Amino acid sequence: MSVMIARKKVVRKWEKLPGRNTFCCDGRIMMARQKGIFYLTLFLIVGTCALFFAFECRYLAVHLSPAIPVFGAVLFLFSMATLLRTSFSDPGVIPRALPEEAAFIEMEIERFDHHCPWVGNCVGKRNYRYFYLFILSLSLLTIYIFSFNIVYVVLQSLKIGFLNTLKETPGTYPSCFACS
């Protein structure tokens, strides 16, 4: 005799009352409504680093130290990891008690700090540390790229002159603009 056990599907709170957020991976990833600015943030970080690694970093690795691209890559990967962790993590959403509250309250965040459009998520109790690590790592990455752009321009200016250096290095303009 076989015994059949009927399994009842568990309905999560985010499935009952999703609000305007988007949930992926069985609720493990949550994104807010403003995804466009988040994608702009990704584009700016990846674009600036790509220009730096494509143009200035190769020269600096040969003439100064091979550690420059390695450390830059570590900073870039850490910045991207903390950005994604901040963007996709639950900031501390307190579930609504009743479905009727959905009409009045979008969501309530435990220890709400602010909504950051650049990461596309609210900053609250559960993602404070990732947000601060993102801000710190992005600041270090920006300072790193900007300072090595200046070093590159100075080294090249000693060889071929300042104006010729600016003409030959298309990656310097957007990198300096994005870093400032």
Salt bridges, closest charged atoms under 4 A:
GLU15 OE2 - LYS9 NZ 3.71
ASP90 OD2 - ARG126 NH1 2.40
GLU106 OE1 - ARG20 NE 3.92
GLU110 OE2 - LYS125 NZ 3.31
ASP113 OD1 - HIS114 ND1 3.14
